[in-house]
Structure formats: C-alpha cells, structure tokens
C-alpha cells in the first residue's frame, strides 16, 4: 500500500491497522499467515493485497448467504 493511503488511514484513526499492514499482518486478527502460499487461490491473495485481510478472516467476513 502506498504511503499516502497509509497516512490517510492513520489520519482517520486506523493506527493499529496501519501498524499491522506495515508489519505484513492481517488488519483484523494480526495473523502473520499472509504470504501467497497461505491463501486458497490467487483471488484470495489479491483480496489480501487490497484489504489486508488474511484467508481465515476472509472466510469469516465474506460468507455467502444461505438460501
């Protein structure tokens, strides 16, 4: 994530989340399972690159509704 986005997030009060991003950790749970091998597929890893959310937290967050 580029520096200006991180500065904006800090200005909005997301200091802990920015610290996790800078440390390569999940923004939700702080997991260090954030390398490409830790994700189910490319799309899940790409989502991490955008949102900073690890595979486990993605699975909990993006739940398909039951019919």
mmCIF file of the N, C-alpha and C atoms, coordinates in Angstrom:
data_MODEL
# 
_entry.id   MODEL 
# 
loop_
_atom_site.group_PDB 
_atom_site.id 
_atom_site.type_symbol 
_atom_site.label_atom_id 
_atom_site.label_alt_id 
_atom_site.label_comp_id 
_atom_site.label_asym_id 
_atom_site.label_entity_id 
_atom_site.label_seq_id 
_atom_site.pdbx_PDB_ins_code 
_atom_site.Cartn_x 
_atom_site.Cartn_y 
_atom_site.Cartn_z 
_atom_site.occupancy 
_atom_site.B_iso_or_equiv 
_atom_site.pdbx_formal_charge 
_atom_site.auth_seq_id 
_atom_site.auth_comp_id 
_atom_site.auth_asym_id 
_atom_site.auth_atom_id 
_atom_site.pdbx_PDB_model_num 
ATOM 1   N N  . UNK A 1 1  ? 0.860   -1.166  0.000  1.00 0.00 ? 1  UNK A N  1 
ATOM 2   C CA . UNK A 1 1  ? 0.000   0.000   0.000  1.00 0.00 ? 1  UNK A CA 1 
ATOM 3   C C  . UNK A 1 1  ? 0.903   1.225   0.000  1.00 0.00 ? 1  UNK A C  1 
ATOM 4   N N  . UNK A 1 2  ? 0.530   2.215   -0.777 1.00 0.00 ? 2  UNK A N  1 
ATOM 5   C CA . UNK A 1 2  ? 1.415   3.367   -0.878 1.00 0.00 ? 2  UNK A CA 1 
ATOM 6   C C  . UNK A 1 2  ? 1.317   4.270   0.357  1.00 0.00 ? 2  UNK A C  1 
ATOM 7   N N  . UNK A 1 3  ? 2.329   5.099   0.503  1.00 0.00 ? 3  UNK A N  1 
ATOM 8   C CA . UNK A 1 3  ? 2.487   5.915   1.709  1.00 0.00 ? 3  UNK A CA 1 
ATOM 9   C C  . UNK A 1 3  ? 1.314   6.869   1.941  1.00 0.00 ? 3  UNK A C  1 
ATOM 10  N N  . UNK A 1 4  ? 0.778   7.465   0.884  1.00 0.00 ? 4  UNK A N  1 
ATOM 11  C CA . UNK A 1 4  ? -0.321  8.417   1.053  1.00 0.00 ? 4  UNK A CA 1 
ATOM 12  C C  . UNK A 1 4  ? -1.582  7.736   1.585  1.00 0.00 ? 4  UNK A C  1 
ATOM 13  N N  . UNK A 1 5  ? -1.847  6.496   1.151  1.00 0.00 ? 5  UNK A N  1 
ATOM 14  C CA . UNK A 1 5  ? -3.006  5.760   1.672  1.00 0.00 ? 5  UNK A CA 1 
ATOM 15  C C  . UNK A 1 5  ? -2.815  5.431   3.150  1.00 0.00 ? 5  UNK A C  1 
ATOM 16  N N  . UNK A 1 6  ? -1.599  5.043   3.514  1.00 0.00 ? 6  UNK A N  1 
ATOM 17  C CA . UNK A 1 6  ? -1.324  4.737   4.919  1.00 0.00 ? 6  UNK A CA 1 
ATOM 18  C C  . UNK A 1 6  ? -1.458  5.985   5.782  1.00 0.00 ? 6  UNK A C  1 
ATOM 19  N N  . UNK A 1 7  ? -1.000  7.124   5.281  1.00 0.00 ? 7  UNK A N  1 
ATOM 20  C CA . UNK A 1 7  ? -1.136  8.380   6.023  1.00 0.00 ? 7  UNK A CA 1 
ATOM 21  C C  . UNK A 1 7  ? -2.604  8.743   6.200  1.00 0.00 ? 7  UNK A C  1 
ATOM 22  N N  . UNK A 1 8  ? -3.409  8.530   5.165  1.00 0.00 ? 8  UNK A N  1 
ATOM 23  C CA . UNK A 1 8  ? -4.842  8.806   5.252  1.00 0.00 ? 8  UNK A CA 1 
ATOM 24  C C  . UNK A 1 8  ? -5.501  7.902   6.297  1.00 0.00 ? 8  UNK A C  1 
ATOM 25  N N  . UNK A 1 9  ? -5.160  6.618   6.273  1.00 0.00 ? 9  UNK A N  1 
ATOM 26  C CA . UNK A 1 9  ? -5.721  5.687   7.258  1.00 0.00 ? 9  UNK A CA 1 
ATOM 27  C C  . UNK A 1 9  ? -5.352  6.093   8.682  1.00 0.00 ? 9  UNK A C  1 
ATOM 28  N N  . UNK A 1 10 ? -4.109  6.519   8.878  1.00 0.00 ? 10 UNK A N  1 
ATOM 29  C CA . UNK A 1 10 ? -3.692  6.993   10.208 1.00 0.00 ? 10 UNK A CA 1 
ATOM 30  C C  . UNK A 1 10 ? -4.504  8.222   10.618 1.00 0.00 ? 10 UNK A C  1 
ATOM 31  N N  . UNK A 1 11 ? -4.709  9.149   9.683  1.00 0.00 ? 11 UNK A N  1 
ATOM 32  C CA . UNK A 1 11 ? -5.474  10.367  9.968  1.00 0.00 ? 11 UNK A CA 1 
ATOM 33  C C  . UNK A 1 11 ? -6.919  10.041  10.345 1.00 0.00 ? 11 UNK A C  1 
ATOM 34  N N  . UNK A 1 12 ? -7.421  8.918   9.838  1.00 0.00 ? 12 UNK A N  1 
ATOM 35  C CA . UNK A 1 12 ? -8.791  8.506   10.146 1.00 0.00 ? 12 UNK A CA 1 
ATOM 36  C C  . UNK A 1 12 ? -8.878  7.682   11.425 1.00 0.00 ? 12 UNK A C  1 
ATOM 37  N N  . UNK A 1 13 ? -7.727  7.472   12.088 1.00 0.00 ? 13 UNK A N  1 
ATOM 38  C CA . UNK A 1 13 ? -7.729  6.762   13.359 1.00 0.00 ? 13 UNK A CA 1 
ATOM 39  C C  . UNK A 1 13 ? -7.454  5.279   13.280 1.00 0.00 ? 13 UNK A C  1 
ATOM 40  N N  . UNK A 1 14 ? -6.941  4.813   12.166 1.00 0.00 ? 14 UNK A N  1 
ATOM 41  C CA . UNK A 1 14 ? -6.665  3.394   11.992 1.00 0.00 ? 14 UNK A CA 1 
ATOM 42  C C  . UNK A 1 14 ? -5.188  3.069   12.238 1.00 0.00 ? 14 UNK A C  1 
ATOM 43  N N  . UNK A 1 15 ? -4.642  3.581   13.329 1.00 0.00 ? 15 UNK A N  1 
ATOM 44  C CA . UNK A 1 15 ? -3.221  3.393   13.636 1.00 0.00 ? 15 UNK A CA 1 
ATOM 45  C C  . UNK A 1 15 ? -2.852  1.919   13.790 1.00 0.00 ? 15 UNK A C  1 
ATOM 46  N N  . UNK A 1 16 ? -3.636  1.161   14.536 1.00 0.00 ? 16 UNK A N  1 
ATOM 47  C CA . UNK A 1 16 ? -3.325  -0.257  14.747 1.00 0.00 ? 16 UNK A CA 1 
ATOM 48  C C  . UNK A 1 16 ? -3.351  -1.036  13.440 1.00 0.00 ? 16 UNK A C  1 
ATOM 49  N N  . UNK A 1 17 ? -4.319  -0.740  12.597 1.00 0.00 ? 17 UNK A N  1 
ATOM 50  C CA . UNK A 1 17 ? -4.435  -1.429  11.322 1.00 0.00 ? 17 UNK A CA 1 
ATOM 51  C C  . UNK A 1 17 ? -3.246  -1.107  10.419 1.00 0.00 ? 17 UNK A C  1 
ATOM 52  N N  . UNK A 1 18 ? -2.810  0.156   10.419 1.00 0.00 ? 18 UNK A N  1 
ATOM 53  C CA . UNK A 1 18 ? -1.654  0.551   9.613  1.00 0.00 ? 18 UNK A CA 1 
ATOM 54  C C  . UNK A 1 18 ? -0.398  -0.146  10.125 1.00 0.00 ? 18 UNK A C  1 
ATOM 55  N N  . UNK A 1 19 ? -0.260  -0.260  11.435 1.00 0.00 ? 19 UNK A N  1 
ATOM 56  C CA . UNK A 1 19 ? 0.887   -0.977  12.005 1.00 0.00 ? 19 UNK A CA 1 
ATOM 57  C C  . UNK A 1 19 ? 0.897   -2.431  11.536 1.00 0.00 ? 19 UNK A C  1 
ATOM 58  N N  . UNK A 1 20 ? -0.288  -3.063  11.504 1.00 0.00 ? 20 UNK A N  1 
ATOM 59  C CA . UNK A 1 20 ? -0.375  -4.441  11.010 1.00 0.00 ? 20 UNK A CA 1 
ATOM 60  C C  . UNK A 1 20 ? -0.006  -4.515  9.532  1.00 0.00 ? 20 UNK A C  1 
ATOM 61  N N  . UNK A 1 21 ? -0.484  -3.587  8.730  1.00 0.00 ? 21 UNK A N  1 
ATOM 62  C CA . UNK A 1 21 ? -0.155  -3.569  7.302  1.00 0.00 ? 21 UNK A CA 1 
ATOM 63  C C  . UNK A 1 21 ? 1.348   -3.435  7.124  1.00 0.00 ? 21 UNK A C  1 
ATOM 64  N N  . UNK A 1 22 ? 1.951   -2.514  7.840  1.00 0.00 ? 22 UNK A N  1 
ATOM 65  C CA . UNK A 1 22 ? 3.392   -2.288  7.712  1.00 0.00 ? 22 UNK A CA 1 
ATOM 66  C C  . UNK A 1 22 ? 4.200   -3.508  8.169  1.00 0.00 ? 22 UNK A C  1 
ATOM 67  N N  . UNK A 1 23 ? 3.658   -4.270  9.099  1.00 0.00 ? 23 UNK A N  1 
ATOM 68  C CA . UNK A 1 23 ? 4.334   -5.475  9.595  1.00 0.00 ? 23 UNK A CA 1 
ATOM 69  C C  . UNK A 1 23 ? 3.988   -6.711  8.771  1.00 0.00 ? 23 UNK A C  1 
ATOM 70  N N  . UNK A 1 24 ? 3.120   -6.561  7.759  1.00 0.00 ? 24 UNK A N  1 
ATOM 71  C CA . UNK A 1 24 ? 2.724   -7.699  6.925  1.00 0.00 ? 24 UNK A CA 1 
ATOM 72  C C  . UNK A 1 24 ? 1.759   -8.624  7.625  1.00 0.00 ? 24 UNK A C  1 
ATOM 73  N N  . UNK A 1 25 ? 0.947   -8.079  8.528  1.00 0.00 ? 25 UNK A N  1 
ATOM 74  C CA . UNK A 1 25 ? -0.022  -8.877  9.281  1.00 0.00 ? 25 UNK A CA 1 
ATOM 75  C C  . UNK A 1 25 ? -1.439  -8.560  8.831  1.00 0.00 ? 25 UNK A C  1 
ATOM 76  N N  . UNK A 1 26 ? -2.361  -9.458  9.172  1.00 0.00 ? 26 UNK A N  1 
ATOM 77  C CA . UNK A 1 26 ? -3.781  -9.247  8.896  1.00 0.00 ? 26 UNK A CA 1 
ATOM 78  C C  . UNK A 1 26 ? -4.277  -8.044  9.700  1.00 0.00 ? 26 UNK A C  1 
ATOM 79  N N  . UNK A 1 27 ? -5.049  -7.177  9.053  1.00 0.00 ? 27 UNK A N  1 
ATOM 80  C CA . UNK A 1 27 ? -5.555  -5.990  9.750  1.00 0.00 ? 27 UNK A CA 1 
ATOM 81  C C  . UNK A 1 27 ? -6.618  -6.328  10.783 1.00 0.00 ? 27 UNK A C  1 
ATOM 82  N N  . UNK A 1 28 ? -7.283  -7.471  10.631 1.00 0.00 ? 28 UNK A N  1 
ATOM 83  C CA . UNK A 1 28 ? -8.322  -7.857  11.585 1.00 0.00 ? 28 UNK A CA 1 
ATOM 84  C C  . UNK A 1 28 ? -7.749  -8.582  12.800 1.00 0.00 ? 28 UNK A C  1 
ATOM 85  N N  . UNK A 1 29 ? -6.986  -9.644  12.553 1.00 0.00 ? 29 UNK A N  1 
ATOM 86  C CA . UNK A 1 29 ? -6.576  -10.529 13.650 1.00 0.00 ? 29 UNK A CA 1 
ATOM 87  C C  . UNK A 1 29 ? -5.082  -10.485 13.964 1.00 0.00 ? 29 UNK A C  1 
ATOM 88  N N  . UNK A 1 30 ? -4.294  -9.863  13.107 1.00 0.00 ? 30 UNK A N  1 
ATOM 89  C CA . UNK A 1 30 ? -2.858  -9.787  13.333 1.00 0.00 ? 30 UNK A CA 1 
ATOM 90  C C  . UNK A 1 30 ? -2.088  -11.029 12.917 1.00 0.00 ? 30 UNK A C  1 
ATOM 91  N N  . UNK A 1 31 ? -2.727  -11.947 12.212 1.00 0.00 ? 31 UNK A N  1 
ATOM 92  C CA . UNK A 1 31 ? -2.067  -13.172 11.756 1.00 0.00 ? 31 UNK A CA 1 
ATOM 93  C C  . UNK A 1 31 ? -0.906  -12.845 10.826 1.00 0.00 ? 31 UNK A C  1 
ATOM 94  N N  . UNK A 1 32 ? 0.130   -13.650 10.911 1.00 0.00 ? 32 UNK A N  1 
ATOM 95  C CA . UNK A 1 32 ? 1.273   -13.490 10.013 1.00 0.00 ? 32 UNK A CA 1 
ATOM 96  C C  . UNK A 1 32 ? 1.187   -14.445 8.828  1.00 0.00 ? 32 UNK A C  1 
ATOM 97  N N  . UNK A 1 33 ? 0.082   -15.141 8.688  1.00 0.00 ? 33 UNK A N  1 
ATOM 98  C CA . UNK A 1 33 ? -0.127  -16.041 7.543  1.00 0.00 ? 33 UNK A CA 1 
ATOM 99  C C  . UNK A 1 33 ? -0.600  -15.209 6.357  1.00 0.00 ? 33 UNK A C  1 
ATOM 100 N N  . UNK A 1 34 ? 0.350   -14.467 5.768  1.00 0.00 ? 34 UNK A N  1 
ATOM 101 C CA . UNK A 1 34 ? -0.022  -13.523 4.721  1.00 0.00 ? 34 UNK A CA 1 
ATOM 102 C C  . UNK A 1 34 ? 0.832   -13.654 3.465  1.00 0.00 ? 34 UNK A C  1 
ATOM 103 N N  . UNK A 1 35 ? 1.548   -14.766 3.326  1.00 0.00 ? 35 UNK A N  1 
ATOM 104 C CA . UNK A 1 35 ? 2.288   -14.974 2.080  1.00 0.00 ? 35 UNK A CA 1 
ATOM 105 C C  . UNK A 1 35 ? 1.353   -15.652 1.077  1.00 0.00 ? 35 UNK A C  1 
ATOM 106 N N  . UNK A 1 36 ? 1.711   -15.606 -0.191 1.00 0.00 ? 36 UNK A N  1 
ATOM 107 C CA . UNK A 1 36 ? 0.847   -16.145 -1.242 1.00 0.00 ? 36 UNK A CA 1 
ATOM 108 C C  . UNK A 1 36 ? 0.455   -17.595 -0.983 1.00 0.00 ? 36 UNK A C  1 
ATOM 109 N N  . UNK A 1 37 ? 1.352   -18.377 -0.394 1.00 0.00 ? 37 UNK A N  1 
ATOM 110 C CA . UNK A 1 37 ? 1.087   -19.794 -0.128 1.00 0.00 ? 37 UNK A CA 1 
ATOM 111 C C  . UNK A 1 37 ? 0.001   -20.005 0.933  1.00 0.00 ? 37 UNK A C  1 
ATOM 112 N N  . UNK A 1 38 ? -0.272  -18.984 1.724  1.00 0.00 ? 38 UNK A N  1 
ATOM 113 C CA . UNK A 1 38 ? -1.251  -19.096 2.807  1.00 0.00 ? 38 UNK A CA 1 
ATOM 114 C C  . UNK A 1 38 ? -2.693  -18.881 2.339  1.00 0.00 ? 38 UNK A C  1 
ATOM 115 N N  . UNK A 1 39 ? -2.866  -18.564 1.056  1.00 0.00 ? 39 UNK A N  1 
ATOM 116 C CA . UNK A 1 39 ? -4.198  -18.271 0.537  1.00 0.00 ? 39 UNK A CA 1 
ATOM 117 C C  . UNK A 1 39 ? -4.682  -19.379 -0.387 1.00 0.00 ? 39 UNK A C  1 
ATOM 118 N N  . UNK A 1 40 ? -5.989  -19.542 -0.434 1.00 0.00 ? 40 UNK A N  1 
ATOM 119 C CA . UNK A 1 40 ? -6.625  -20.614 -1.190 1.00 0.00 ? 40 UNK A CA 1 
ATOM 120 C C  . UNK A 1 40 ? -6.364  -20.499 -2.683 1.00 0.00 ? 40 UNK A C  1 
ATOM 121 N N  . UNK A 1 41 ? -6.394  -19.263 -3.193 1.00 0.00 ? 41 UNK A N  1 
ATOM 122 C CA . UNK A 1 41 ? -6.216  -19.048 -4.618 1.00 0.00 ? 41 UNK A CA 1 
ATOM 123 C C  . UNK A 1 41 ? -5.710  -17.623 -4.860 1.00 0.00 ? 41 UNK A C  1 
ATOM 124 N N  . UNK A 1 42 ? -5.456  -17.320 -6.122 1.00 0.00 ? 42 UNK A N  1 
ATOM 125 C CA . UNK A 1 42 ? -4.933  -16.004 -6.468 1.00 0.00 ? 42 UNK A CA 1 
ATOM 126 C C  . UNK A 1 42 ? -5.891  -14.891 -6.061 1.00 0.00 ? 42 UNK A C  1 
ATOM 127 N N  . UNK A 1 43 ? -7.176  -15.098 -6.262 1.00 0.00 ? 43 UNK A N  1 
ATOM 128 C CA . UNK A 1 43 ? -8.154  -14.049 -5.938 1.00 0.00 ? 43 UNK A CA 1 
ATOM 129 C C  . UNK A 1 43 ? -8.162  -13.732 -4.443 1.00 0.00 ? 43 UNK A C  1 
ATOM 130 N N  . UNK A 1 44 ? -8.017  -14.752 -3.609 1.00 0.00 ? 44 UNK A N  1 
ATOM 131 C CA . UNK A 1 44 ? -7.968  -14.527 -2.164 1.00 0.00 ? 44 UNK A CA 1 
ATOM 132 C C  . UNK A 1 44 ? -6.710  -13.748 -1.782 1.00 0.00 ? 44 UNK A C  1 
ATOM 133 N N  . UNK A 1 45 ? -5.585  -14.100 -2.409 1.00 0.00 ? 45 UNK A N  1 
ATOM 134 C CA . UNK A 1 45 ? -4.346  -13.370 -2.143 1.00 0.00 ? 45 UNK A CA 1 
ATOM 135 C C  . UNK A 1 45 ? -4.455  -11.937 -2.651 1.00 0.00 ? 45 UNK A C  1 
ATOM 136 N N  . UNK A 1 46 ? -5.068  -11.763 -3.803 1.00 0.00 ? 46 UNK A N  1 
ATOM 137 C CA . UNK A 1 46 ? -5.275  -10.417 -4.344 1.00 0.00 ? 46 UNK A CA 1 
ATOM 138 C C  . UNK A 1 46 ? -6.150  -9.588  -3.400 1.00 0.00 ? 46 UNK A C  1 
ATOM 139 N N  . UNK A 1 47 ? -7.168  -10.199 -2.841 1.00 0.00 ? 47 UNK A N  1 
ATOM 140 C CA . UNK A 1 47 ? -8.019  -9.509  -1.858 1.00 0.00 ? 47 UNK A CA 1 
ATOM 141 C C  . UNK A 1 47 ? -7.184  -9.062  -0.664 1.00 0.00 ? 47 UNK A C  1 
ATOM 142 N N  . UNK A 1 48 ? -6.270  -9.923  -0.206 1.00 0.00 ? 48 UNK A N  1 
ATOM 143 C CA . UNK A 1 48 ? -5.382  -9.534  0.896  1.00 0.00 ? 48 UNK A CA 1 
ATOM 144 C C  . UNK A 1 48 ? -4.549  -8.317  0.519  1.00 0.00 ? 48 UNK A C  1 
ATOM 145 N N  . UNK A 1 49 ? -4.051  -8.289  -0.707 1.00 0.00 ? 49 UNK A N  1 
ATOM 146 C CA . UNK A 1 49 ? -3.241  -7.158  -1.142 1.00 0.00 ? 49 UNK A CA 1 
ATOM 147 C C  . UNK A 1 49 ? -4.041  -5.861  -1.140 1.00 0.00 ? 49 UNK A C  1 
ATOM 148 N N  . UNK A 1 50 ? -5.341  -5.952  -1.358 1.00 0.00 ? 50 UNK A N  1 
ATOM 149 C CA . UNK A 1 50 ? -6.205  -4.779  -1.362 1.00 0.00 ? 50 UNK A CA 1 
ATOM 150 C C  . UNK A 1 50 ? -6.635  -4.410  0.059  1.00 0.00 ? 50 UNK A C  1 
ATOM 151 N N  . UNK A 1 51 ? -7.125  -5.397  0.803  1.00 0.00 ? 51 UNK A N  1 
ATOM 152 C CA . UNK A 1 51 ? -7.758  -5.117  2.092  1.00 0.00 ? 51 UNK A CA 1 
ATOM 153 C C  . UNK A 1 51 ? -6.893  -5.406  3.310  1.00 0.00 ? 51 UNK A C  1 
ATOM 154 N N  . UNK A 1 52 ? -5.882  -6.271  3.151  1.00 0.00 ? 52 UNK A N  1 
ATOM 155 C CA . UNK A 1 52 ? -5.049  -6.641  4.291  1.00 0.00 ? 52 UNK A CA 1 
ATOM 156 C C  . UNK A 1 52 ? -5.673  -7.695  5.179  1.00 0.00 ? 52 UNK A C  1 
ATOM 157 N N  . UNK A 1 53 ? -6.661  -8.437  4.642  1.00 0.00 ? 53 UNK A N  1 
ATOM 158 C CA . UNK A 1 53 ? -7.381  -9.440  5.427  1.00 0.00 ? 53 UNK A CA 1 
ATOM 159 C C  . UNK A 1 53 ? -6.867  -10.831 5.067  1.00 0.00 ? 53 UNK A C  1 
ATOM 160 N N  . UNK A 1 54 ? -6.457  -11.621 6.087  1.00 0.00 ? 54 UNK A N  1 
ATOM 161 C CA . UNK A 1 54 ? -5.925  -12.968 5.867  1.00 0.00 ? 54 UNK A CA 1 
ATOM 162 C C  . UNK A 1 54 ? -7.031  -13.924 5.392  1.00 0.00 ? 54 UNK A C  1 
ATOM 163 N N  . UNK A 1 55 ? -6.635  -15.123 4.976  1.00 0.00 ? 55 UNK A N  1 
ATOM 164 C CA . UNK A 1 55 ? -7.599  -16.099 4.447  1.00 0.00 ? 55 UNK A CA 1 
ATOM 165 C C  . UNK A 1 55 ? -8.669  -16.446 5.475  1.00 0.00 ? 55 UNK A C  1 
ATOM 166 N N  . UNK A 1 56 ? -8.267  -16.713 6.717  1.00 0.00 ? 56 UNK A N  1 
ATOM 167 C CA . UNK A 1 56 ? -9.239  -17.090 7.736  1.00 0.00 ? 56 UNK A CA 1 
ATOM 168 C C  . UNK A 1 56 ? -10.257 -15.974 7.969  1.00 0.00 ? 56 UNK A C  1 
ATOM 169 N N  . UNK A 1 57 ? -9.792  -14.736 8.055  1.00 0.00 ? 57 UNK A N  1 
ATOM 170 C CA . UNK A 1 57 ? -10.715 -13.624 8.256  1.00 0.00 ? 57 UNK A CA 1 
ATOM 171 C C  . UNK A 1 57 ? -11.579 -13.378 7.023  1.00 0.00 ? 57 UNK A C  1 
ATOM 172 N N  . UNK A 1 58 ? -11.019 -13.611 5.828  1.00 0.00 ? 58 UNK A N  1 
ATOM 173 C CA . UNK A 1 58 ? -11.837 -13.507 4.615  1.00 0.00 ? 58 UNK A CA 1 
ATOM 174 C C  . UNK A 1 58 ? -12.965 -14.524 4.658  1.00 0.00 ? 58 UNK A C  1 
ATOM 175 N N  . UNK A 1 59 ? -12.639 -15.755 5.076  1.00 0.00 ? 59 UNK A N  1 
ATOM 176 C CA . UNK A 1 59 ? -13.652 -16.802 5.146  1.00 0.00 ? 59 UNK A CA 1 
ATOM 177 C C  . UNK A 1 59 ? -14.765 -16.432 6.118  1.00 0.00 ? 59 UNK A C  1 
ATOM 178 N N  . UNK A 1 60 ? -14.412 -15.764 7.203  1.00 0.00 ? 60 UNK A N  1 
ATOM 179 C CA . UNK A 1 60 ? -15.411 -15.359 8.195  1.00 0.00 ? 60 UNK A CA 1 
ATOM 180 C C  . UNK A 1 60 ? -16.184 -14.121 7.746  1.00 0.00 ? 60 UNK A C  1 
ATOM 181 N N  . UNK A 1 61 ? -15.542 -13.256 6.983  1.00 0.00 ? 61 UNK A N  1 
ATOM 182 C CA . UNK A 1 61 ? -16.149 -11.990 6.582  1.00 0.00 ? 61 UNK A CA 1 
ATOM 183 C C  . UNK A 1 61 ? -17.034 -12.121 5.355  1.00 0.00 ? 61 UNK A C  1 
ATOM 184 N N  . UNK A 1 62 ? -16.541 -12.834 4.356  1.00 0.00 ? 62 UNK A N  1 
ATOM 185 C CA . UNK A 1 62 ? -17.253 -12.951 3.082  1.00 0.00 ? 62 UNK A CA 1 
ATOM 186 C C  . UNK A 1 62 ? -18.009 -14.274 3.028  1.00 0.00 ? 62 UNK A C  1 
ATOM 187 N N  . UNK A 1 63 ? -19.044 -14.384 3.810  1.00 0.00 ? 63 UNK A N  1 
ATOM 188 C CA . UNK A 1 63 ? -19.849 -15.600 3.890  1.00 0.00 ? 63 UNK A CA 1 
ATOM 189 C C  . UNK A 1 63 ? -21.009 -15.470 2.902  1.00 0.00 ? 63 UNK A C  1 
ATOM 190 N N  . UNK A 1 64 ? -21.201 -16.506 2.105  1.00 0.00 ? 64 UNK A N  1 
ATOM 191 C CA . UNK A 1 64 ? -22.326 -16.494 1.172  1.00 0.00 ? 64 UNK A CA 1 
ATOM 192 C C  . UNK A 1 64 ? -23.614 -16.721 1.947  1.00 0.00 ? 64 UNK A C  1 
ATOM 193 N N  . UNK A 1 65 ? -24.642 -15.941 1.648  1.00 0.00 ? 65 UNK A N  1 
ATOM 194 C CA . UNK A 1 65 ? -25.914 -16.099 2.359  1.00 0.00 ? 65 UNK A CA 1 
ATOM 195 C C  . UNK A 1 65 ? -26.562 -17.451 2.063  1.00 0.00 ? 65 UNK A C  1 
ATOM 196 N N  . UNK A 1 66 ? -27.196 -17.999 3.063  1.00 0.00 ? 66 UNK A N  1 
ATOM 197 C CA . UNK A 1 66 ? -27.938 -19.250 2.858  1.00 0.00 ? 66 UNK A CA 1 
ATOM 198 C C  . UNK A 1 66 ? -29.258 -18.930 2.187  1.00 0.00 ? 66 UNK A C  1 
ATOM 199 N N  . UNK A 1 67 ? -29.688 -19.848 1.351  1.00 0.00 ? 67 UNK A N  1 
ATOM 200 C CA . UNK A 1 67 ? -30.956 -19.623 0.628  1.00 0.00 ? 67 UNK A CA 1 
ATOM 201 C C  . UNK A 1 67 ? -32.128 -20.161 1.390  1.00 0.00 ? 67 UNK A C  1 
# 
